[in-house]
Amino acid sequence: MPFGLAVCAILLTLFGWVLLAPANVGTDVVIDGPDITSIRSIAYTIPGEQFDEIVVRPASGATSPRVIASFPSGGPTGFHARGSASPLGDRIAVLWLPPFVTTSNLSILDVASGQVRDVERSFDSLSALAWSPDGSRITATATTELDGVKRTEVVEVDIVSMQARPVAEFESAIEVVPVGYSFDSSRLFIVVVDARGTNLLVERGGKTQPVAELSPGRTRDWALSPDGSRLAYVDVLSGGSRTYVGRSLMIATGAITTLPAGKNQLGASWMPGSPIPAFGGPGGEWQLTDPASASAYIVPEDWSPDGAFLVATVHAPGNEKSTRPTTALELISRQTSTTQSSRLRISEAIGAAFLGWVHDLT
């Protein structure tokens, strides 16, 4: 049993909140979502010395994993292709590093055909990628420095025309992170970490306005809820018994809730339909019960749209004398009334990284 009774209790709590909570908090627009019954495959990268492969594998295991594209790897820089799948499951945005440069290209990969289209400008190699819910736009960051002043642009790309346009700019920020759009795709939420702490801002029509202060210090692991009404994140504390504390912001009211835990929390995920985020890490809601994995912990990546599967990274701290720390990308099936929860390693390749959930290939 990879998970114990605690998982059952968590799921029952989540479903209870779903039944009691109002739908689409913070928005009065209802938009038809994608056909979630066909988004049941996992897209991930396999890093190589010269090329990084983009692989699609069905969660059901009905067919073998298939390589649909490859991109040059960073070589001596150690940078490998990374990206994010569209909420519609039809495209993957891929950041990759061309030879002898320090900034990344952004390419849009069509899952079904394997066609690759490039955006005609460069981006930060470690930029966050935020898709609009309708899959029509994606946002990334591009940073420059002139006369000792660091400027970070938030750049929005139209997927049809492939035109890129700056929608916001910040000076001397430590980190600028587009975390997602409102449910109707009209507003873009941006997290800015700077000397004042961490703040959430919203961009609409080229104008940026503050929404809420998340922390007087640094934060990490931001995750916007699917309906765009809440933001989960990890607050990085400098003192106390814990360093990483999971919190949740209600965007409409500015209310911040601290998720109870006795140990550090890392990563944040939203189970489909749930108003409560789940965190990973040693103090997270998800816990391994295998006695041989006492020191290992889970960091959630993302749920399948139908809530049947969770992709997570399992971290196993090494032993100072004999072993090194390891990470493994795993597929976790949800326990139901007729089946037990199970764990399956997605790839044996070292450094395999999750990109998102996509359409099954025919």
Secondary structure, DSSP 4 states (H G I P E B T S, - for coil): --S-HHHHHHHHHHHHHHHHSPSSTT---------GGG--EEEEEE--SSEEEEEEEETT-SS--EEEEEEE--GGG----EEEE-TTSSEEEEEE--TT-SSEEEEEEETTT--EEEEEEEE-TT---EE-TTSSEEEEEEEEEETTEEEEEEEEEETTT--EEEEEEEES-SEEEEEEE-TTS--EEEEEEETTEEEEEEEETTEEEEEEEEESS-EEEEEE-TTSSEEEEEEE-SSSS-SEEEEEEETTTTEEEEPP-SS--EEEE--TT-SS-EEESTTSS-----GGGTT-EEEEEEE-TTSSEEEEEEEEPPPTTT---EEEEEEEEPP-SSS--EEEES--STT-EEEEEEPPP-
